[in-house]
Amino acid sequence: MRLRRWRLQTRLIVLAGLVLLLVGAGIGAASWVSVRTSLMSDLDEQLTSMASHARSGGPGSGPGAGPGTESTSAVDSALRFLFQPGVGDGALAVVDSGGGGEGLIAEAGLNRPRSLSSDAIEALLSVEPGTSEASHESVRVPGFGVYRVVAFKENGTRTVYGVPQGSVDAALDRTAWTTSVVVLIGVLITAGLMAVIIHRQLRDLRDVARTAREVTDLELSAGKPELALRVPSELAIPGTEVGDVGAAVNRMLDHVGSALDERYRGTEQMRRFVADASHELRTPIATIRGWADLTRPYRDDLPDEVTTSLGKIDSGAMRMSSLVDDLLLLARLEAGRQPTSEDTVDVSSLLVELVEDAHVVNPDHRISLDVPPEALEVRGAADQVRRVVAIVLTNACVHTPPGTTVHVEAQAMRKPVSGQLPSDVVSIRISDDGQGIPPEIRDRVFDRFVRGDPSRARQDGAKGGSSGLGLAIAAGLVDLMHGSISMSSTEAGTTFELRLPVA
């Protein structure tokens, strides 16, 4: 997982822990190297001192004589090393005069050194003589472990002296483990303290984030927006990281609040204009329809052109009157000024009546109805329920080709549907097997002036076009009755579902 996907607090703690781990590892490595250098230096000094005494013929004796006896052979002279004062258990010496190597090792509990095996002698003789007594080397001797050795070559004789390095290696291992444990414990304790400190230091940033989350939970899509939330002033002082973020959030909220207020004012002005214009247009439209109606008794005596013109005026006035009524109703719904009632509406009989009317108006569609034998009753106004169902059913017939099957069904649902709806509702589903609603407008079908074909205009008769207000009115009426309306559409058909509370 990428580090930037983690929470800021987690990232800071992890990064701080890694830095502490690297620093601790560096300190531990430096300590180990220092201890090793010191121990190896002491061991090399001890080895050099004893080798010097052995080569110079200092006090000691060869293996074939008692203390104080001087040996003249090269091997005995070299092996004098094993009898130096301070030579511990495991010290060894190997001499090669050209006729094969000989080696001895001092072991505790033995009066005389023990001979080395041929493999051990071969490993020790593989050490190249140094140019000085400081040329020490570590060698693994088969059967005996790691030794610190120094080699010399004089007068054709190679001599190798060595002391065991096991005590130094054991001390270094203990140092490494101790250092690792101390560093790990120190890193964990420091990381825990830093986690507490970082958590406290990020508290102000969390307060800013909490304000932003509270703003996102506000309902700003409808009604007059109330955007009074702001980051506290003490957290919005520029100059620090948190202060800069808090000040920027407050400025953003100020701009958003101003934009929402401006949008609300514009929407209210448009709504008042639509409502006022619709109200004012009703009188002249009614006048036009009244004067047109006065001519009906005399149309048979008028020329055909005049009769046709009067008919067009009459139908146009009727369409205009219907459109103005829809606009006025929609404006009242959006303003919350449309009254409703809590009557009991028999949905079953209402659906039977509307389906019968649809059969007459749309004889080229196959319309079916499926309702349970028991009556389905909802709370609301009968005319409003009728209008909602009529709008959806009419759309299903008008906007589908002849031969389309339209199915209407209703049922009671005895389970929770939504946190905002009663648990008992009546579901009314109106589905068709037509071509479906175009994908680009499926998310906006309940908005005003949304039509499947923008070029279409309402014509005379039931099969005309659409003004794009029907579903917006249906959604407003359903919401007024505390119900819900939803739509699902594919290329295989469209289904609208109304859910109204049970009476």
C-alpha positions as CSV (number, residue, x, y, z in Angstrom):
1,M,0.0,0.0,0.0
2,R,1.3,3.4,-0.9
3,L,2.3,5.5,2.1
4,R,0.4,8.6,0.9
5,R,-2.9,6.7,1.2
6,W,-2.4,6.4,5.0
7,R,-3.7,8.9,7.5
8,L,-1.3,11.8,8.2
9,Q,-0.9,10.8,11.8
10,T,0.0,7.3,10.8
11,R,2.4,8.5,8.2
12,L,4.2,10.8,10.6
13,I,4.5,8.1,13.3
14,V,5.8,5.6,10.7
15,L,8.3,8.0,9.2
16,A,9.5,9.1,12.7
17,G,9.8,5.4,13.7
18,L,11.9,4.7,10.6
19,V,14.2,7.6,11.2
20,L,14.6,6.5,14.9
21,L,15.3,3.0,13.7
22,L,17.9,4.1,11.2
23,V,19.5,6.3,13.9
24,G,19.5,3.6,16.4
25,A,20.8,1.1,13.9
26,G,23.7,3.5,13.1
27,I,24.5,4.0,16.8
28,G,24.3,0.3,17.4
29,A,26.6,-0.5,14.5
30,A,29.1,2.2,15.5
31,S,29.1,0.8,19.1
32,W,29.7,-2.7,17.8
33,V,32.5,-1.7,15.6
34,S,34.1,0.3,18.4
35,V,33.9,-2.7,20.8
36,R,35.2,-5.1,18.2
37,T,38.1,-2.8,17.4
38,S,39.0,-2.5,21.1
39,L,38.7,-6.3,21.8
40,M,40.6,-7.3,18.6
41,S,43.3,-4.7,19.4
42,D,43.8,-6.2,22.9
43,L,43.9,-9.7,21.4
44,D,46.4,-8.7,18.8
45,E,48.6,-7.0,21.3
46,Q,48.6,-10.1,23.5
47,L,49.4,-12.3,20.5
48,T,52.2,-10.0,19.3
49,S,53.8,-9.9,22.7
50,M,53.8,-13.6,23.2
51,A,55.0,-14.2,19.7
52,S,57.9,-11.8,20.2
53,H,59.0,-13.5,23.4
54,A,58.8,-16.9,21.7
55,R,60.9,-15.7,18.7
56,S,63.5,-13.9,20.9
57,G,64.1,-17.0,23.0
58,G,62.7,-15.5,26.1
59,P,61.9,-17.5,29.2
60,G,60.3,-20.8,28.7
61,S,61.2,-24.3,27.6
62,G,60.5,-26.7,24.7
63,P,58.1,-29.6,24.9
64,G,60.9,-32.0,25.4
65,A,62.5,-30.4,28.4
66,G,61.5,-29.0,31.7
67,P,61.3,-25.3,32.6
68,G,64.5,-23.5,32.1
69,T,65.9,-25.9,29.4
70,E,67.2,-24.3,26.2
71,S,66.2,-26.3,23.0
72,T,68.3,-25.9,19.8
73,S,65.8,-27.3,17.3
74,A,63.7,-24.9,15.2
75,V,60.5,-26.6,16.2
76,D,61.2,-26.5,19.9
77,S,62.2,-22.9,19.5
78,A,58.9,-22.0,17.8
79,L,56.8,-24.1,20.2
80,R,58.3,-22.1,23.1
81,F,55.3,-19.9,22.4
82,L,53.0,-22.3,24.2
83,F,54.9,-21.9,27.5
84,Q,54.8,-18.1,27.6
85,P,53.4,-16.6,30.8
86,G,49.8,-15.7,30.3
87,V,49.2,-18.1,27.3
88,G,45.7,-19.4,27.9
89,D,43.9,-22.5,27.1
90,G,43.7,-23.2,23.3
91,A,46.9,-21.3,22.2
92,L,48.6,-23.1,19.3
93,A,51.8,-23.0,17.2
94,V,52.7,-24.5,13.9
95,V,56.2,-24.8,12.4
96,D,57.1,-25.9,8.9
97,S,60.8,-26.3,8.1
98,G,60.2,-27.7,4.7
99,G,59.8,-31.3,5.7
100,G,56.2,-31.1,6.7
101,G,54.4,-29.1,9.3
102,E,54.2,-29.8,13.0
103,G,51.7,-28.2,15.4
104,L,50.7,-28.3,19.0
105,I,47.9,-26.8,21.0
106,A,47.8,-26.1,24.7
107,E,44.7,-27.5,26.5
108,A,43.7,-27.2,30.1
109,G,44.2,-30.3,32.2
110,L,47.1,-31.6,30.1
111,N,50.7,-31.4,31.2
112,R,52.0,-31.3,27.6
113,P,50.5,-29.7,24.5
114,R,48.5,-31.9,22.1
115,S,49.4,-32.4,18.5
116,L,47.2,-30.7,15.9
117,S,45.5,-32.6,13.1
118,S,46.8,-32.4,9.5
119,D,43.7,-30.4,8.5
120,A,44.3,-27.9,11.2
121,I,48.0,-27.6,10.3
122,E,47.1,-27.1,6.6
123,A,44.6,-24.4,7.4
124,L,47.1,-22.5,9.6
125,L,50.0,-22.9,7.1
126,S,47.7,-21.3,4.4
127,V,48.3,-18.0,6.2
128,E,50.8,-15.9,4.3
129,P,53.6,-14.4,6.5
130,G,53.2,-10.7,7.0
131,T,55.7,-7.9,6.5
132,S,55.4,-6.9,10.1
133,E,54.3,-8.3,13.4
134,A,51.1,-6.3,13.1
135,S,49.9,-8.5,10.2
136,H,47.2,-10.5,12.1
137,E,44.5,-12.6,10.5
138,S,41.5,-14.5,11.6
139,V,41.4,-18.2,10.4
140,R,38.9,-21.0,11.0
141,V,40.8,-24.0,12.2
142,P,38.9,-27.3,11.6
143,G,37.9,-28.8,14.9
144,F,38.9,-25.8,17.0
145,G,36.9,-22.8,15.7
146,V,38.2,-19.3,14.8
147,Y,41.7,-18.2,15.8
148,R,43.6,-15.0,15.6
149,V,47.0,-15.8,14.1
150,V,50.2,-14.2,13.0
151,A,52.7,-15.9,10.6
152,F,56.5,-15.4,10.2
153,K,59.1,-16.8,7.8
154,E,62.8,-16.8,8.7
155,N,65.6,-18.9,7.3
156,G,63.2,-21.1,5.3
157,T,61.1,-21.9,8.3
158,R,57.4,-20.8,8.5
159,T,56.0,-20.3,11.9
160,V,52.3,-19.5,12.8
161,Y,51.2,-18.5,16.3
162,G,47.5,-18.3,17.3
163,V,45.2,-17.7,20.1
164,P,41.4,-18.5,20.2
165,Q,39.1,-15.7,19.1
166,G,36.0,-17.3,20.6
167,S,35.8,-15.1,23.7
168,V,36.0,-12.0,21.5
169,D,33.3,-13.3,19.2
170,A,31.1,-14.2,22.1
171,A,31.5,-10.8,23.6
172,L,30.7,-9.2,20.2
173,D,27.6,-11.4,19.9
174,R,26.4,-10.3,23.4
175,T,27.1,-6.7,22.4
176,A,25.1,-7.0,19.2
177,W,22.1,-8.6,20.9
178,T,22.2,-6.1,23.8
179,T,22.5,-3.2,21.5
180,S,19.6,-4.5,19.3
181,V,17.3,-4.9,22.2
182,V,18.2,-1.5,23.7
183,V,17.7,0.2,20.3
184,L,14.4,-1.6,19.6
185,I,13.1,-0.8,23.1
186,G,14.2,2.8,22.7
187,V,12.6,3.1,19.3
188,L,9.3,1.7,20.5
189,I,9.2,3.9,23.6
190,T,10.2,7.0,21.5
191,A,7.6,6.1,18.8
192,G,4.9,5.8,21.4
193,L,5.8,9.2,22.9
194,M,5.8,10.7,19.4
195,A,2.5,9.1,18.6
196,V,1.0,10.8,21.7
197,I,2.7,14.1,20.8
198,I,1.7,14.0,17.1
199,H,-1.9,13.1,18.1
200,R,-2.2,16.1,20.3
201,Q,-0.5,18.4,17.8
202,L,-3.0,17.3,15.1
203,R,-6.0,18.0,17.2
204,D,-6.5,21.5,15.7
205,L,-6.3,20.0,12.2
206,R,-9.0,17.4,13.2
207,D,-11.2,20.3,14.4
208,V,-10.9,21.9,11.0
209,A,-11.7,18.6,9.3
210,R,-14.7,18.1,11.6
211,T,-16.1,21.5,10.5
212,A,-15.7,20.5,6.8
213,R,-17.5,17.2,7.5
214,E,-20.4,19.1,9.2
215,V,-20.7,21.3,6.2
216,T,-20.9,18.3,3.9
217,D,-23.8,16.9,6.0
218,L,-25.9,20.1,5.5
219,E,-28.9,19.9,3.2
220,L,-28.3,22.8,0.8
221,S,-30.1,21.5,-2.3
222,A,-33.5,22.8,-1.3
223,G,-35.0,25.7,0.6
224,K,-33.0,28.6,1.8
225,P,-29.4,27.5,2.5
226,E,-28.1,28.1,6.0
227,L,-24.3,28.0,5.9
228,A,-23.3,29.5,9.2
229,L,-20.6,26.9,10.1
230,R,-17.1,28.2,10.2
231,V,-13.7,27.1,11.5
232,P,-13.2,28.7,15.0
233,S,-11.3,31.9,14.8
234,E,-8.5,30.7,17.0
235,L,-7.8,28.0,14.4
236,A,-8.0,30.3,11.4
237,I,-5.1,32.6,12.2
238,P,-2.7,32.7,9.2
239,G,0.9,32.0,9.8
240,T,0.8,28.3,10.8
241,E,-0.1,25.3,8.7
242,V,-3.4,24.7,10.6
243,G,-4.2,28.5,10.6
244,D,-3.6,28.7,6.8
245,V,-5.9,25.8,6.2
246,G,-8.6,27.1,8.6
247,A,-8.5,30.6,7.0
248,A,-8.7,29.0,3.5
249,V,-11.7,26.9,4.6
250,N,-13.5,29.9,6.0
251,R,-12.9,31.9,2.9
252,M,-14.2,29.1,0.8
253,L,-17.3,28.8,3.0
254,D,-17.9,32.5,2.7
255,H,-17.8,32.2,-1.1
256,V,-20.0,29.2,-1.1
257,G,-22.5,30.9,1.2
258,S,-22.6,33.9,-1.0
259,A,-23.1,31.8,-4.1
260,L,-25.9,29.8,-2.4
261,D,-27.6,33.0,-1.2
262,E,-27.4,34.4,-4.7
263,R,-28.7,31.2,-6.2
264,Y,-31.6,31.2,-3.7
265,R,-32.5,34.8,-4.5
266,G,-32.4,34.0,-8.2
267,T,-34.5,30.9,-7.7
268,E,-37.0,32.8,-5.6
269,Q,-37.3,35.6,-8.2
270,M,-37.8,33.0,-10.9
271,R,-40.4,31.2,-8.9
272,R,-42.3,34.4,-8.1
273,F,-42.1,35.4,-11.7
274,V,-43.5,32.1,-12.9
275,A,-46.2,32.1,-10.3
276,D,-47.1,35.8,-11.0
277,A,-47.0,35.3,-14.8
278,S,-49.1,32.2,-14.6
279,H,-51.6,33.9,-12.4
280,E,-51.8,37.0,-14.7
281,L,-52.1,34.9,-17.8
282,R,-55.1,33.0,-16.6
283,T,-57.4,36.0,-17.1
284,P,-56.5,36.8,-20.7
285,I,-56.5,33.1,-21.6
286,A,-59.9,32.7,-20.0
287,T,-61.1,35.7,-22.0
288,I,-59.8,34.3,-25.2
289,R,-61.6,31.0,-24.5
290,G,-64.8,32.8,-23.5
291,W,-64.9,34.8,-26.7
292,A,-64.1,31.7,-28.8
293,D,-66.9,29.8,-27.1
294,L,-69.4,32.6,-28.0
295,T,-68.7,31.9,-31.7
296,R,-69.6,28.2,-31.5
297,P,-73.4,28.6,-32.3
298,Y,-72.5,30.6,-35.4
299,R,-69.6,28.5,-36.8
300,D,-71.7,26.5,-39.2
301,D,-72.7,29.8,-41.0
302,L,-69.1,31.0,-41.3
303,P,-66.7,30.2,-44.0
304,D,-64.5,27.1,-43.6
305,E,-61.3,29.2,-43.2
306,V,-62.9,31.2,-40.3
307,T,-64.2,28.0,-38.6
308,T,-60.8,26.4,-38.8
309,S,-59.1,29.4,-37.4
310,L,-61.5,29.6,-34.5
311,G,-61.0,26.0,-33.8
312,K,-57.2,26.5,-33.7
313,I,-57.7,29.5,-31.4
314,D,-59.9,27.4,-29.1
315,S,-57.4,24.4,-29.0
316,G,-54.4,26.8,-28.5
317,A,-56.1,28.6,-25.7
318,M,-57.0,25.3,-24.0
319,R,-53.3,24.1,-24.3
320,M,-52.1,27.5,-23.0
321,S,-54.6,27.3,-20.1
322,S,-53.3,23.7,-19.2
323,L,-49.7,24.9,-19.4
324,V,-50.3,27.9,-17.2
325,D,-52.1,25.8,-14.6
326,D,-49.2,23.4,-14.6
327,L,-46.7,26.2,-14.1
328,L,-48.7,27.7,-11.3
329,L,-49.1,24.4,-9.6
330,L,-45.4,23.7,-9.9
331,A,-44.5,27.1,-8.5
332,R,-46.8,26.5,-5.5
333,L,-45.3,23.1,-4.9
334,E,-41.8,24.4,-4.9
335,A,-42.8,27.3,-2.7
336,G,-44.5,24.9,-0.3
337,R,-47.8,26.7,-0.6
338,Q,-49.9,23.9,-2.2
339,P,-52.4,22.6,0.3
340,T,-53.1,18.9,0.7
341,S,-55.3,16.8,2.8
342,E,-55.0,13.6,4.8
343,D,-58.0,11.8,3.3
344,T,-58.2,8.1,2.8
345,V,-57.9,7.2,-0.9
346,D,-59.0,3.9,-2.4
347,V,-56.1,3.2,-4.7
348,S,-57.6,0.0,-6.1
349,S,-60.8,1.6,-7.5
350,L,-58.7,4.7,-8.7
351,L,-56.4,2.4,-10.7
352,V,-59.3,0.6,-12.3
353,E,-60.9,3.8,-13.4
354,L,-57.6,5.3,-14.8
355,V,-56.8,2.0,-16.7
356,E,-60.2,2.0,-18.2
357,D,-59.8,5.6,-19.4
358,A,-56.3,4.7,-20.8
359,H,-57.8,1.8,-22.8
360,V,-60.2,4.2,-24.5
361,V,-57.6,6.9,-25.2
362,N,-54.8,4.5,-26.2
363,P,-56.5,1.6,-28.1
364,D,-53.2,0.7,-29.8
365,H,-51.5,-0.2,-26.5
366,R,-51.9,-3.3,-24.4
367,I,-52.7,-2.1,-20.9
368,S,-53.0,-4.6,-18.0
369,L,-53.8,-4.1,-14.3
370,D,-52.9,-6.3,-11.3
371,V,-54.3,-5.4,-7.9
372,P,-55.0,-7.6,-4.9
373,P,-58.5,-8.5,-4.0
374,E,-58.4,-6.5,-0.8
375,A,-58.7,-2.7,-1.0
376,L,-55.5,-0.7,-0.9
377,E,-55.9,2.6,0.9
378,V,-53.4,5.4,1.2
379,R,-53.3,8.8,3.0
380,G,-53.5,11.8,0.8
381,A,-55.8,13.9,-1.5
382,A,-57.7,11.8,-4.0
383,D,-57.2,14.4,-6.8
384,Q,-53.5,14.5,-6.2
385,V,-53.1,10.8,-6.2
386,R,-55.2,10.6,-9.4
387,R,-53.1,13.2,-11.1
388,V,-49.8,11.6,-10.2
389,V,-50.9,8.1,-11.5
390,A,-52.4,9.7,-14.6
391,I,-49.2,11.6,-15.4
392,V,-47.1,8.5,-15.2
393,L,-49.6,6.3,-17.0
394,T,-50.1,8.9,-19.8
395,N,-46.3,9.2,-20.3
396,A,-46.0,5.4,-20.6
397,C,-48.6,5.5,-23.4
398,V,-47.6,8.7,-25.1
399,H,-43.9,8.1,-25.3
400,T,-43.9,4.5,-26.5
401,P,-44.8,3.1,-30.0
402,P,-48.1,1.4,-30.8
403,G,-48.2,-2.2,-29.6
404,T,-46.3,-1.5,-26.4
405,T,-47.4,-3.4,-23.3
406,V,-48.1,-1.2,-20.2
407,H,-48.5,-3.0,-16.9
408,V,-50.0,-1.4,-13.8
409,E,-49.8,-3.2,-10.4
410,A,-50.2,-2.3,-6.8
411,Q,-49.4,-4.0,-3.6
412,A,-49.0,-3.3,0.1
413,M,-45.4,-3.5,1.5
414,R,-45.2,-4.4,5.1
415,K,-41.5,-3.7,5.7
416,P,-39.2,-0.7,6.3
417,V,-38.5,1.1,3.0
418,S,-36.6,4.2,4.1
419,G,-35.6,6.0,7.2
420,Q,-37.8,8.9,6.1
421,L,-40.9,6.8,5.1
422,P,-43.4,4.9,7.2
423,S,-42.8,1.1,7.4
424,D,-46.2,0.4,5.8
425,V,-46.6,1.7,2.2
426,V,-48.6,1.0,-0.9
427,S,-46.4,0.5,-4.0
428,I,-47.8,1.4,-7.4
429,R,-45.6,0.2,-10.3
430,I,-46.2,1.3,-13.9
431,S,-43.9,-0.4,-16.4
432,D,-43.7,-0.7,-20.1
433,D,-41.6,-2.7,-22.6
434,G,-40.9,0.3,-24.9
435,Q,-37.6,1.7,-26.0
436,G,-36.6,3.1,-22.6
437,I,-35.7,6.6,-21.6
438,P,-32.6,8.1,-23.2
439,P,-29.6,7.5,-20.9
440,E,-28.5,11.2,-21.0
441,I,-31.7,12.3,-19.2
442,R,-32.5,9.4,-16.9
443,D,-31.0,11.3,-13.9
444,R,-33.1,14.4,-14.7
445,V,-36.5,13.0,-15.6
446,F,-38.1,14.6,-12.5
447,D,-36.6,18.1,-13.3
448,R,-38.7,20.8,-15.1
449,F,-38.8,21.0,-18.8
450,V,-37.0,17.7,-19.4
451,R,-38.2,15.9,-22.5
452,G,-37.0,12.8,-24.3
453,D,-37.1,14.6,-27.6
454,P,-36.4,18.4,-27.2
455,S,-37.7,19.1,-30.7
456,R,-41.2,17.7,-29.8
457,A,-44.0,20.1,-29.0
458,R,-47.4,19.2,-27.6
459,Q,-49.9,18.7,-30.4
460,D,-53.6,18.4,-30.3
461,G,-54.9,15.2,-28.9
462,A,-53.6,12.7,-26.4
463,K,-50.7,11.6,-28.6
464,G,-49.0,14.9,-28.7
465,G,-45.6,15.9,-27.3
466,S,-44.7,17.0,-23.8
467,S,-44.0,20.3,-22.0
468,G,-41.6,18.6,-19.6
469,L,-43.6,19.5,-16.5
470,G,-45.6,16.4,-15.8
471,L,-43.0,14.3,-13.9
472,A,-41.8,17.4,-12.0
473,I,-45.4,18.0,-10.8
474,A,-45.8,14.2,-10.0
475,A,-42.6,14.3,-7.9
476,G,-43.8,17.4,-6.1
477,L,-47.2,16.0,-5.3
478,V,-45.8,12.7,-4.1
479,D,-43.4,14.6,-1.8
480,L,-46.3,16.6,-0.5
481,M,-48.0,13.4,0.5
482,H,-44.8,12.1,2.3
483,G,-44.3,9.5,-0.3
484,S,-41.6,8.7,-2.9
485,I,-41.3,8.2,-6.6
486,S,-38.5,6.4,-8.5
487,M,-37.6,5.3,-12.0
488,S,-35.5,2.6,-13.6
489,S,-35.1,2.4,-17.3
490,T,-33.2,0.2,-19.8
491,E,-33.4,-0.4,-23.5
492,A,-35.9,-3.1,-22.7
493,G,-38.4,-0.8,-21.0
494,T,-39.1,1.7,-18.1
495,T,-40.6,1.2,-14.7
496,F,-41.9,4.0,-12.4
497,E,-42.7,3.1,-8.8
498,L,-44.8,5.3,-6.4
499,R,-44.8,4.6,-2.7
500,L,-47.5,6.2,-0.6
501,P,-48.1,5.8,3.1
502,V,-50.9,3.4,4.1
503,A,-54.0,5.0,5.5
